[in-house]
Amino acid sequence: MPRPAREANGLTRRRPRSSWLRRIAVSAVGLLLLGWIGSVVAVLVFAEHDGVRRPGQADAIVVLGAAQYAGRPSPVLRARIDHALNLWRARVAPVLVLTGGVGTRDTTSEAAVSASYAMRHGVPESAMVLESEGRTTSESIRSVALILKARDQTSVVLVSDPFHMFRVWILARRHGLDVVTSPTRSSPIWASVPASAGYIFSESLKAPVAFIVER
């Protein structure tokens, strides 16, 4: 029986190189898309979930910083502090850890502004710890972990805006803290649909980066 011409010529049938490259590219894009969808779901789950269950649940309540205006907390920061004050009054933890450094063109730190606000609402200075060096969420969480470990404390309730919770949970766990999250549902960000959508998208990208890169 005569061989097919392609065999007779010593040729074998191969897929073009470009076809394999396309398959690899499509697979990579598909995996990235699935990972991003998973991150979006996690952001939304953490935004809805409040892990606070009982008094004495943690060593400290950690309030993530936000903008302040000439010594006054912004609406976002005030909502976070108010939420933390409610937890403190419920005796969820005996200590408030207030975070946030000095922003551009500011003269005082977010942590100091938060502390001043908390004192006006009945929290004694002895019940507060200030972390005033961090300029980013990652820096603040790293500093908080060092401060609390020096006090032989590791269990915390993290307070921030709902869509921030998944990423701060990742960061705090990365730095060895035992974490419960408690989102601030009175935040203006939570109430605004456009802002919420923007935060979902932003945090769904930042959270995987925090998981893979942050140390």
Secondary structure as GFF3:
##gff-version 3
##sequence-region A 1 215
A	DSSP	alpha_helix	5	8	.	.	.	ID=ss1
A	DSSP	alpha_helix	17	48	.	.	.	ID=ss2
A	DSSP	beta_strand	60	63	.	.	.	ID=ss3
A	DSSP	beta_strand	68	69	.	.	.	ID=ss4
A	DSSP	beta_strand	72	73	.	.	.	ID=ss5
A	DSSP	alpha_helix	75	89	.	.	.	ID=ss6
A	DSSP	beta_strand	95	99	.	.	.	ID=ss7
A	DSSP	alpha_helix	110	120	.	.	.	ID=ss8
A	DSSP	three_ten_helix	125	127	.	.	.	ID=ss9
A	DSSP	beta_strand	128	131	.	.	.	ID=ss10
A	DSSP	alpha_helix	137	150	.	.	.	ID=ss11
A	DSSP	beta_strand	155	160	.	.	.	ID=ss12
A	DSSP	three_ten_helix	162	164	.	.	.	ID=ss13
A	DSSP	alpha_helix	165	174	.	.	.	ID=ss14
A	DSSP	beta_strand	178	183	.	.	.	ID=ss15
A	DSSP	alpha_helix	188	191	.	.	.	ID=ss16
A	DSSP	alpha_helix	193	212	.	.	.	ID=ss17
###
